[in-house]
Amino acid sequence: MTTSDLPAFTKASTHYRWVICALLFLITTINYMDRNILGVLKPTIQNDLHFSETDFGNVIFFFSIAYAIGYAGMGWLTDKIGIRLGLATAAILWCLASTAHGMVASVTGFIFARIVLGLGEGGNFPTCIKTIATWFPVRDRALATGIFNSGSNIGAMLAPLIGALVVSLSGWQAAFYVTGAVGLVWVAYWLMSYRSPAEHPRVSPSELAYINSDPEVASEKVPWAMLLTYPGTWVYIIGAVLTNPAWWFYNNWVPSFLNSKFHVSLFAVGLPLVLIYLLTDVGSIAGGWISSTLIKRGMDVFPARKITLLICAACTLPVFMAPQLDSMWTAVVLIGIAMAAHQGFSANLFTLVSDTMPRGAVASAVGLGGGISSLVSAFSAAAVGRVLDATGNNYTVVFFVCAGVYVVATTIIHFVLPRTRASMVTADVALAPVS
């Protein structure tokens, strides 16, 4: 079966699935505001608390460990208690932890606050991906994922603007209070408004038919301990392990890179970061749009995803030149393109989980893969801090590694993923353990 053989559900009398996508976009924006505000305020806090690059690397290390636990644990919890309560639980935990950052005054205090933040924030993506799989047919999932995932770029873009404004008015502590409080408002609305598609009063029968219009991998419960026996889980683990450390580096160290290389202050860093994250937003949505468009034109799902992954991987290569440039804006553009490519890559990588796994196992599979990749990211963050201290803030090696890992990931995924999804759905390949 190809995409052209699917039922012709081209219109729905309601479009509430896009409201759900907008809510996921908002919470992902909040997630990244809470996460990135530390990196933005790092030079200011570093001057106050006198910690080194190694200390900062250790803060990110412990956050990454907690994020790994939260990613896997919250994904499992969501498959147990459902999307509505799973996402609310994660958001409440990380928003409270965000406010706690403003109440500490030592590296140890930041480590503890960051651990709790990581445990909560780990639940965002597994639950959001499960929500997209619940509310969208296969043909639209990469685009919907790209849209909600673009919230990470908006959140990262808002972080320096909020940081600069609030710091100028009330000090760096208040920035954490503001970002934490915004998330709790979102949670209240989510709990009041969210229901499953079949139960939601604002979803028409035709929209529900459209949501369920594509053939799915057979729906059955997958024991959490068995997830590693499925190829869909391994595709996500491979891609996330190789590329997420690069994404974490960009989000945690780019403000410091601009400060170290081009002497950009907290109050001047906003404009370069806005440009970077605007480019990243374009990449997130474009990556989803490319594969969705290829599928709608008749290409099988897996070749469409692979072609998009390859395009994104090629776009990351030029970033290795960033530390060698004398022009800040050229470096900013290269970093922005690389981060845009990551988000396009990520939108398709996330979607491949729902393409290959039963819906009941999507959050658990994303959680497990994200947890493993976050453990790798933890050690990579600690290593980055030590490399920068040892080299006097020379970023050359780090950017070189970040430039190449996407090509490696794409190559491996090409051989791990079955040739077509149509044959997989027919034969239930995803439900057969890896031999």
NUDRENGU-778935 format. One record per residue: x, y, z of N, C-alpha, C in turn; residue in three letters. Coordinates in pm, whole numbers, plus 32768, in hexadecimal, padded with zeros to 4 digits. Layout:
BEGIN
XYZXYZXYZala/...
% end
This chain:
BEGIN
80557F8880008000800080008058807C8000met/803880DC7FAD807D815D7FAB802181C97FDEthr/805A823F7FF1800A82AF80237F9682CF7FC7thr/7FA882BC7F447F3E82DC7EE67EC8827D7EF0ser/7EDB82067F307E6F81A67F407E1A81C07FBBasp/7E418220800E7DFC8237808C7D75827A8073leu/7D18826E80D47C9582AE80C37CA3834480ACpro/7C4D837A805C7C59840780327C1184638093ala/7C3E846881107C0984C781707C55854A815Dphe/7C2185A1810E7C6A861B80EF7C3B8692813Fthr/7BBF868A81787B8B86FB81C37B4786CA8242lys/7B4C871C82A87B0486FF83247AB8877C834Aala/7A3F8768838079EC87DD839F7A21882B8416ser/7A7687ED84677AB9883584D37B50881F84C6thr/7B9C8871850A7C2F886985037C6B8875858Fhis/7C2B883785F07C588849867A7CE2880A8691tyr/7D0987AD863C7D8F8770864C7DFB87DB8647arg/7DE4884785FC7E4888B185F37E4989088671trp/7DD9890E86B97DD88950873C7E2F8901879Dval/7E23887C87987E79882887EC7F0B883D87C8ile/7F28884587477FB2885F871C7FE388E58751cys/7F8C894B87527FB189CF87867FCE89C7881Cala/7F80897988667F9A896A88F580208925890Dleu/804188C288BB80C3888088C7813488E188A5leu/811D89368841817E899E881E819789FA8895phe/812D8A2388DA813B8A7E894C81888A3F89BEleu/816989C289E081AE89848A52824089678A2File/825B894889B082E689338987833289B7898Cthr/82F08A258968832C8AAA897683508AC58A07thr/82F48AA98A62830C8ABD8AF1837C8A648B23ile/837C89E88AF383E489888B19846F89C18AFAasn/847E89F98A8285028A2B8A5B85228AB48A97tyr/84BE8B048AB784DA8B7E8B0385158B598B89met/84D58AF88BCE85068ACE8C5185918A918C49asp/85AB8A498BDC862B8A058BCF869B8A658BA8arg/86808ABF8B4986EA8B108B0E870A8B8F8B5Aasn/86B58BB58BB886CE8C318C0087528C298C4Dile/87778BB18C7A87F78BA38CC1886C8BC08C65leu/88698B888BEA88D68BA28B8C88E28C358B69gly/88708C788B5988708D078B3888AA8D5A8BABval/88848D368C2588B18D838C9A89388D538CCFleu/89718CEE8C8E89ED8CB28CBF8A5C8D188CDAlys/8A7D8D748C7C8AE98DD48C9C8ACA8E288D18pro/8A4A8E528D288A248EA48D9C8A2C8E548E1Dthr/89F38DDB8E1B89F58D868E938A838D5B8EB2ile/8AD18D3F8E4A8B5C8D158E5C8BAD8D828EA2gln/8B948DFE8E7F8BDB8E6B8EC38BB28E758F56asn/8B318E5C8F728B018E648FFC8B338DF09052asp/8B2F8D78901A8B4A8D0090698BD68CC79052leu/8C1E8CFE8FEF8CAB8CDC8FD98CC08C468FBFhis/8C728C0E8F5F8C8E8B848F3C8CCC8B7C8EB1phe/8D168B108E998D668B008E1F8D148ABC8DB2ser/8D538AAD8D3C8D128A628CD18CFC89D18CF9glu/8D5A89998D438D4A89118D758CD389088DD4thr/8CC3896B8E2C8C4E896E8E868BCC89728E34asp/8BCA89C78DCE8B5289D18D7A8B39894E8D30phe/8BA4890F8D008B95888D8CC08B5B88268D1Fgly/8B82882D8D9F8B4C87D08E028AB787EA8E1Dasn/8A8F88698E1E8A01888A8E2E89B1884C8DBCval/89E2885B8D42899D88218CCE89A287898CD4ile/8A1087528D068A1C86C08D1389AD86888D6Bphe/899A86C18DE18934868D8E3C88A786A68E07phe/889387178DC48812872D8D8287F986C18D19phe/885F86A08CCC884F863E8C62883085B48C99ser/8870858F8D078853850E8D4787C1850B8D73ile/879685768DB7870B857D8DE586AA857F8D6Fala/86D085C68D04867D85CD8C8C866D85428C4Etyr/86D984F58C4F86D3846D8C1B867184188C6Bala/867884258CF0861C83DA8D46858C84088D2Eile/857A848D8D2584F684C28D0E84C0849C8C84gly/8516849D8C2084EC84798B9984B483EB8B96tyr/8501838D8BCE84D583028BCE846182ED8C2Eala/846C83248CA88405830D8D0C838183508CEBgly/838683CC8CBD830B84138C9C82CA83DA8C1Emet/831A83A88BC082E083668B4B829182EB8B74gly/82CC829C8BCC828782258C01820A824D8C4Dtrp/821582B88C9F81A282E58CEF812F83138C94leu/814F835B8C2880E783898BCE809D83168B8Dthr/80E582AD8B6580A182388B2C804881F48B94asp/806582098C15801581CC8C7F7F9C82228CA4lys/7FB082A68CB67F4582FA8CED7F0383528C84ile/7F3883548C0B7EFA83A08BA07F3D84268B87gly/7F1E845F8B137F5D84DA8AE57F3C85508B3File/7EBE855F8B647E9285D68BAF7EDD85E38C33arg/7EDC85798C837F1E85808D057FB585748CF9leu/7FE5852A8C96807585198C8680BB859C8C6Agly/808785EB8C0A80C786698BE980B786CF8C59leu/804386CF8C9B802D872D8D0A808E87108D7Dala/80A286918D9B80FD866B8E08818B869A8DEBthr/81B986818D70824086AB8D4A824F87428D51ala/81EC878C8D1C81F6881E8D1881F4885C8DA2ala/81A088298DFB819D885F8E848224884D8EC7ile/826087D78EB782E087BB8EF7834D88198EC5leu/8356882B8E4083C4887E8E0F83AC89138E27trp/832F893E8E29831589CC8E43833889F28ED4cys/8318899A8F31833F89B38FBC83D789B28FCAleu/841889578F8384AB89538F8884E889D18F4Dala/84A98A068EE384DD8A818EA584DD8AF48F09ser/84708B038F52846B8B6F8FB584D48B5C9022thr/84F48ADE904085568AC190A985E28AF39084ala/85FF8B01900286828B338FD9869D8BBF9011his/86348C0F902086478C959054865F8C9B90E9gly/86558C28912C86628C2591BE86E78BEB91ECmet/87408BC7918D87C08B8A91B188318BEC9196val/88A28BD491D789138C3291C989998BE991C5ala/89998B6E91908A158B2291878A0B8ABF9114ser/8A7E8A8B90EB8A7F8A2590838A3089AB90AFval/8A418983912D89F78910916289618928915Dthr/893689A1918088A889C29179887289BA90ECgly/88C089EC908C889489E39001888D89528FD3phe/88E98900900188E688728FDB88658831900Cile/883E884A908987C3880E90BD874788419074phe/874188C5905C86CF88FC901386CA88C48F85ala/873F88B48F4A874788828EC0871E87EF8EB9arg/873B87A38F1F871387168F21867B870A8F1Dile/863687588F7085A487528F72856B87858EEDval/85A887EF8EB7857D88238E35858887B68DCBleu/85F7876E8DCA860B87058D6785A686958D73gly/8586866D8DED852486028E01849E86288DC3leu/847386A68DD583F486D18D9C83FB86E78D07gly/8463872F8CD9846B87518C4B847A86D78BF2glu/84B0866B8C2984BB85F08BDB843685BC8BAAgly/83C885E28BEA834585B08BC2830885F78B4Cgly/833E866A8B2582FC86B98ABD82F786728A36asn/8369864A8A02836A8614897A832A858A896Dphe/8341852A89C882F984AC89B9826284BE89B5pro/822F85168A0B819E852B8A11816C85778997thr/81B785DA896A818E862588F3818D85CC8876cys/81F18576886881F5851C87F4818084BB87F9ile/81608487886F80EC842F887D806B847B885Alys/806384F988817FED854A88637FDD855E87CCthr/804C857A87878047858986F6801B850686B4ile/804E849486E48026841286AD7F9283F786C5ala/7F5B842E87317ECF841B87527E7384748700thr/7EA384EC86DC7E4D8551869E7E6285638609trp/7EC9852885CD7EE8854385407F0084C184F4phe/7ED384B984767EF7844784227F8B844F83FCpro/7FBE83DF83CA804D83D483AD807C84448350val/802A846482EB805584C48285806E855082BDarg/80308572832E803B85F88368809685FF83E3asp/80C8858E8410810C858C8492818F85D98493arg/81DE85CD8429825E86138428824986AA8428ala/81E586DA83DB81C8876983DC819787968465leu/813A874B84A08109876F85268179876A858Dala/81D087068581824286FD85DC82A0877385C9thr/82B98796854B830F880A853082D6888A856Agly/82518898856482128911859A821E89178631ile/81F888AA8676820288B18709829388B78735phe/82EC887186EC83798871871183B988F986FBasn/837E894B86A383B389D3868E83A38A28870Bser/834D89FC876783418A4287E783C48A438834gly/841689DB881F849889DA886384ED8A4F8835ser/84E08A7487B6852C8AE5878184F58B6A87B3asn/84708B7487B784338BEF87EA84558C01887Eile/844F8B9588CA84738B9E895885038BCA896Bgly/855C8B8E891B85E98BB5892385FE8C4588F6ala/85AC8C74889885B78CFD886885818D6088D1met/85158D39891584DD8D90897C85368D9989F8leu/85818D2F8A1385D38D2C8A8D86308DA48A99ala/867E8DC88A3086D68E3D8A4086898EC08A4Cpro/86158EC88A0885C78F448A11858D8F558A9Dleu/85548EE98AD2851F8EEE8B5B858F8F038BBEile/85FF8EBB8BA786708EC78C0386A48F558C0Cgly/86BB8F938B9986F0901C8B98868F907D8BD9ala/860C90708BB985A990CB8BEF859B90BC8C86leu/858990418CB48571902B8D4285ED90488D94val/866290248D6186DE90408DAB86F090D68DBDval/86CF91238D5686DF91B48D61867D91F08DC7ser/860C91AC8DDD85A791E18E3985B391A98EC6leu/85CF91268ED085C490E58F53863490858F76ser/869890718F1F870290138F3C86E98F8C8EFCgly/87548F3B8EF287488EBD8EA986EA8E598EECtrp/86DA8E618F7186828E028FB585F38E0B8F82gln/85C38E848F6A85388E978F41851A8E588EB9ala/857F8E4A8E6385698E0D8DE085388D7D8DEEala/856D8D368E5185408CAC8E6884B18CA98E9Fphe/848D8D0A8EF184048D0F8F27839F8D248EB6tyr/83C08D7D8E5B83638D9E8DEE834C8D258D94val/83B68CE38D6783A68C738D0B835E8BFF8D4Fthr/83778BE78DCF83328B7C8E15829D8B968E22gly/82788C138E3F81EA8C358E54819A8C288DD3ala/81D58C498D62818E8C408CE281628BB08CC7val/81B88B518CE681978AC58CCE81228A938D21gly/81178AC28D9D80AA8A968DF380238AC78DBEleu/80218B3B8D7E7FA58B6C8D3F7F7C8B0E8CCDval/7FDD8AE48C7E7FC18A888C107F868A058C46trp/7FBF89D08CB27F9089528CEB7EFC895A8D0Fval/7ED389C98D4B7E4789D88D747DEB89CF8CFAala/7E108A108C8B7DBD8A0C8C137DBC89808BD6tyr/7E2F893F8BD37E3B88B88B9A7DDF88568BE3trp/7DE188598C677D8E87FC8CB57CFA88158C9Dleu/7CD488908C867C4788AF8C6E7C1A88898BE1met/7C75888D8B7F7C4A88858AF37C6888018AADser/7CCB87B58ADB7CF687408A8D7C9B86C78AA2tyr/7C7586878A337C3586048A307C6985BB89B5arg/7C58853889B07C8484EC893B7C2D851088C3ser/7C5C84F688477C0C851B87D17B7F84E087D2pro/7B72846387F97AEF842187F67A90845B885Dala/7AC5849888C77A7284CB89347A618562892Fglu/7AAB85A688D87AAA863888DD7A2F86718896his/79E586C988DA796A86FF889D798287588825pro/79FC878988127A1887E487A37A53879C8729arg/7A578717872E7A8686C786BC7A0D868A8676val/79FD86AC85F6798C867885A979A785E8857Cser/793F859F855679548517852279B2851584A9pro/79A8857984517A00857A83DB7A9185948401ser/7AA985E984667B3385FE84937B69858084D4glu/7B16853D85247B4284C085637B63845784F9leu/7B118452848E7B2E83F584207BB2841883DDala/7BCD849A83CB7C4B84C5838D7CC2849F83E6tyr/7CB684B584677D21849384C57D4483FF84BBile/7CDF83AB84A97CF3831A84A67CFB82E38418asn/7D18833883B57D0D830F83297D8282BD82F6ser/7DF682C483357E6A827983067E7481F3834Dasp/7EA7818B830A7EBC810B834F7F27811A83B9pro/7F1280D984297F6F80E284997FB4805B84AFglu/8029806084ED80667FE7852180057FA98584val/7FFA7F2685837F987EE285D87FA07F138667ala/7F2D7F3286A07F287F6C87277F277EFE878Fser/7F8F7EF687DB7F947E98884A7FF57ECE88B2glu/7FE57E9E892C803C7ECD899780C77E8E8987lys/812C7EE2899781B67EB5898D81F77EC58A16val/82207E5A8A5682627E688AD982DC7EC28ACEpro/82ED7F188B3483597F798B2F83E07F358B20trp/83F17EC18B6184707E798B5B848E7E448ACFala/84287E3E8A77843B7E0789F184547E718987met/84557EF089AC84607F5A894784E17F5088F6leu/854D7F24893585CD7F1E88EF85D37EAF8887leu/856D7E5B8881856B7DF2881B85287E1F879Athr/84FF7E9E879384B67ED0871F850C7F3186CEtyr/850B7F258649855F7F7C85F6853C800F8601pro/84BA802F8616849480BB862384D881008697gly/84E780B98707852B80F1877A85BE810B875Bthr/85FC80AE8714868B80BD86F586A581308694trp/864A81448636865981B685DB866082388629val/860582468689860382C086D8867F82CA8732tyr/86A6825D8770871C826087C88798828B877Aile/87AD824F87058823826F86B5882683038691ile/87B78334865C87B283C1863587C3841F86A9gly/877F840187198784845B878C880C845887D1ala/884783E387DF88C983D888228934842687D7val/893084218752899784648704898184FA86F8leu/8903852786F488EA85B486D488BF860B874Bthr/888285D187B088548624882188C5866A886Casn/893C862B887B89A9867688BC89CD86F78873pro/89C386F687EE89DD877187A2897487DA87C1ala/88F687B187C78889880E87E7889B88478872trp/88C287F788D288D68827895B894A888A8960trp/89B2886D89148A2288CC890E89F3895288D9phe/89AA8954886B897C89D28831892A8A228897tyr/88CC89DF88DA88738A25893488B78A5589B4asn/891C8A0E89E1895D8A338A5F89D98A8A8A4Easn/8A1B8A8089DA8A9B8AC789CC8A9F8B348962trp/8A3D8B3D890A8A448BA588A38A4B8C3188DEval/89FA8C5589448A0C8CDB897F8A9A8CF189B3pro/8AD38C8C89F38B5D8C998A248BC18CA189B2ser/8BA88C5589468C008C5C88D18C018CE98897phe/8B8B8D2588898B838DAD88548BC68E1188B1leu/8BBA8DFB89348BFC8E5189958C938E428990asn/8CC28DC489878D528DA989898D958DD28906ser/8D578DB288958D958DCA88138D828E5A87E3lys/8D098E9087FA8CE98F1387C28CC78F7C882Cphe/8CD78F5788AE8CC38FB3891E8C358FEF8920his/8BD38F9889088B478FC389088B108FB98996val/8ADA902689CA8AA8902A8A538A1A8FF18A5Cser/89E98FE08AD789618FAF8AEE88FB90078AA7leu/890C90898AAC88A990E48A7388B590F089DBphe/892490BE89A3893590C289108920903A88D0ala/891D8FD0892189158F4988E9888A8F2A88B3val/88278F7788DC879E8F5A88B4878A8F55881Egly/87BD8FB987D487A78FC0874487E68F4A86FAleu/88668F278714889D8EB186D2884E8E3186F1pro/88248E22876E87D88DA98792874F8DA98751leu/87118E1D8744868F8E2486FF86A08DF5866Fval/87098E21862A87208DF585A187388D5F859Bleu/878A8D2D85F787A78C9D85FA87258C4D8608ile/86D18C768666865A8C26868285EA8C3F861Dtyr/85EC8CAF85D9858F8CC0856985B48C6084F8leu/86358C5484DB86618BF28478863E8B6484A5leu/864F8B4A852486318AC6855A859D8AA5854Ethr/85498B09856384B88AF6855284978ACF84C2asp/84D58B13846484BF8AF383D784E78A6283BBval/85588A3983F1858889B183DC852B89488417gly/84F78964848D849D890584CF842188EB847Bser/83E28956844C8367894783FE838789138372ile/83F3894483358417891882AE843A888482ABala/847F8853831184A187C583158425876E8317gly/83C1879583668344874B836782F9875982E4gly/82FB87D182AA82B387EB822E82ED879A81BAtrp/8370879081B283AF87488142838286B7813Eile/838F867081AE836A85E381AD82D385D1819Dser/8283862881DC81F2861E81CB81C98634813Aser/820A869480F781EC86B0806A8212863A8012thr/828685FE802A82AF85897FDC824D85167FECleu/821D8503806681BC84988080813984B38038ile/810A85308040808C85527FFF809585467F66lys/810E854E7F318120853F7EA0813384AD7E76arg/812884527ED6812883C47EB581A183777EE1gly/820883B87F18827F83717F45826083247FC5met/829B82B07FD5828A8266805282C682B580C7asp/8292829B813D82B782E981B3834D82E381CFval/8388826D81CE8414826181F7847582A48196phe/84698290811184C182DD80B884B0837480C9pro/843483A180E0841E843280F384678463816Eala/845F841881DB84A684408256853F843D8241arg/857083D581FD860183C981EA8639843B8195lys/85F1845F812A861F84CD80D58625854E8126ile/85C08565817985BF85DF81CB863085DD8230thr/8649856B826E86BA856182CC873E85828287leu/874F8551820C87CC856A81C387DC85FE81A1leu/8771863F8178877686CF815B87A0871C81D9ile/876186FA82498782873E82C78813872582EFcys/884286AA82E088CC868A8305892F86DB82B4ala/891386EB8231896D873A81DB897387CB8208ala/89048800823A8901888C8264894E88A782E4cys/896F8840833189BC885583AD8A5388608393thr/8A81883483218B128829830A8B5E88AD8313leu/8B2B891D82DC8B7C899882DD8B9689D48367pro/8B5089A683CF8B5F89E784528BEB89D4848Cval/8C38897484588CBF8960848F8D1689DC847Ephe/8CF18A3684218D428AAE84088D268B1E846Cmet/8CBE8B1484BC8C948B8385128D038BBA856Cala/8D528B6485B08DB98B9C86098E2B8BE485C1pro/8E378BCE853E8EA78C0884F48E848C8F84B5gln/8E058CB684BE8DD88D2E84788DF28DAD84C8leu/8E098E1A84828E178E9C84C38D938EE884C7asp/8D368EC084768CB38F0284718C518EBA84CDser/8C208F0185328BBF8EC5858E8B428E9B8543met/8B108EEE84E88A908ED084A78A9C8E59844Atrp/8B0F8E45840A8B218DCD83B98B1F8D518411thr/8B638D5984848B628CE984E28AD48CCF8513ala/8A8B8D3885318A008D2A856089AB8CE484F8val/89BA8D098479896B8CCA840F898D8C358403val/8A0E8C1484078A358B8683FD89FD8B358472leu/8A038B6E84EA89CB8B2A855F89338B1C8550ile/88F38B87852088628B82850D88398B1984A8gly/88848B0C843B88658AA683D688778A1B8410ile/88E48A08845C88FD89848499888F896084FCala/886389C0854C87F889A685AD877389928568met/875D89DA84F986E389C584A986E289378471ala/8755890B843F8760888484098749881C8476ala/877B883684EE876287D9855C86CD87CA8575his/86858838857785F68832859685A887EC8527gln/85CD880284A9858F87B7843D85AE87238448gly/862A870384698655867984818604863C84F3phe/85F98688856085B5865785D78520863F85BEser/84DF8698857184508687855484378601850Fala/848E85DC84B4847E855D846E84A984E684C2asn/850D84F985158539848E856D84CC846B85D3leu/849184D28610842184BB866B83AF84718625phe/838F849E85AB831D84678564833583D6853Dthr/83B283B0852583CF8325850483A782C58574leu/83A682F585F08379829E865D82E6827C864Cval/829282E28633820482C7862081E98280859Cser/8245828C853B8237824384BD824E81AE84D0asp/829B8188853482CB80FE853F829A80B385BAthr/825A80FA8618823280BB8695819B80C386A8met/815F806486F180D28072871780BE80F0876Apro/8048812F875F802F81AC87A78045819C883Darg/802181288872802C8114890280BA810E8935gly/811C810588DA81A880FD890381F9817688D8ala/81BB81D988978205824A885F824C829A88CBval/820482C1893582428313899E82B182C689E4ala/829D824689FA830481F58A3C838081EA89E4ser/836D81D5896183DF81C98906842D824C88FDala/83E582BC88EF8427833E88EC846C83598971val/8429833489DD8463834A8A6184E382FB8A76gly/84E1827D8A4E855882298A5E85CB825D8A08leu/85AF82788989861882AA8931864D8331895Dgly/85F1838A8985861C840C89B6866B84038A36gly/864583A48A8C869083918B08871F83668AEFgly/872E83068A9487B582D78A73880783468A34ile/87C9839189D8881483FE89968837846D89FAser/87E284828A5D87FF84E98AC1887384C18B1Bser/8881843F8B3588F684118B808976842F8B31leu/897284168AB089E684368A5C89FE84CD8A5Bval/8991851A8A53899D85AC8A5489D885DF8AD7ser/89B9859A8B4589EF85C28BC68A8785BB8BC6ala/8ABB854D8B978B4D853E8B958B8C85998B2Bphe/8B4685B18ABD8B7D860C8A598B82869B8A8Fser/8B1D86C28ADF8B1E87498B1A8B9287598B7Bala/8BA886F38BCE8C1A86F88C2A8C9E87008BDDala/8CA486B68B6E8D1E86B88B1C8D33873F8ADAala/8CC8877E8AAB8CD388028A6C8D0B88678ACFval/8CD888678B4A8D0B88C38BB08D9F88B18BC7gly/8DCC88348BCD8E5A881A8BE68EB1883F8B6Earg/8E7D88248AF68EC888498A7C8ED988E08A75val/8E70892B8A938E7989BC8A8B8ED689F58AF5leu/8ED289BE8B6E8F3089EB8BD68FC089CB8BAFasp/8FD589558B73905C89298B51909589768ADAala/903E89A78A81906D89E88A06905C8A808A09thr/90368AB68A7B90208B468A838FAA8B738A2Fgly/8F3C8B2A8A398EC18B4A89EF8ED38B458957asn/8F1B8ADF89288F288AC788988EBB8A628870asn/8E5F8A8E881C8DE98A3E87FA8DF989EA877Atyr/8E7189E9873F8E8489AC86BB8E5D891986B8thr/8E9188CB87168E77883A87178DE3881E872Bval/8DA5886887848D18885087A28CC088698728val/8CD688D886E28C8688F4866C8CA2888F85FCphe/8D1D886085F28D3F87FD858B8CF0877C85A1phe/8CE88750861E8C9C86D6863D8C0786EB8620val/8BD3875D864A8B45877A86338B22877D859Fcys/8B8187A3854C8B6687AD84BC8B558724847Bala/8B9586BE84B18B99863E846C8B3C85D1849Dgly/8B0685E085168ABC857085518A3985518509val/89FE85B484C7897D859E8485898B8544840Atyr/89F8855483C18A1184FE834E8A24846E837Cval/8A6E845A83E78A8183D4841E89FC83988447val/89AA83E5848E892883B484BC88CF838C8447ala/88CA83E183E0887683C6836C88A083468325thr/892283318319895582B882D7892B823B8322thr/893A823C83A6891681C583F5887F81AD83EFile/882F821883FB879D820983F7877081CD8372ile/87B381F28307878E81BE8283879381268281his/87F580EB82C38803805A82C187AF8014832Cphe/878D805B8398873C801E840186A8801C83DDval/86798086839B85EB8095837F85C3803B8309leu/854F7FF78312851F7FA9829E850F80028223pro/85097FC381AD850580108130848780648125arg/8414802B814883958073813B833E805C81B5thr/82ED80C081D8828D80AF82458217805A8217arg/81F48064819681818018816481957F83817Cala/820D7F50815F82277EC28176822C7EA2820Aser/825B7F02825B82637EEB82EB81D97EE18329met/817E7F3C830180F67F38833780B17EB7830Fval/80C77E8C829180887E12826180BA7D9782ACthr/813D7D9582C281797D1E8300818C7D2B8396ala/81667DA183D0817B7DBA845E820D7DA98485asp/82687DDE842F82F87DD3844B831A7E1184D1val/82D77E8184F482F97EC7857082DD7E7285E9ala/82857E0E85D982627DBC864C82B37D3D8650leu/83167D3485F783707CC285F983F37CEC8637ala/84237CA7869D84A17CCE86DD85147CCE8679pro/85757D25869385EC7D2D864086387CAB8649val/865B7C6E85D986A37BF085DA87397C0985E5ser/
% end
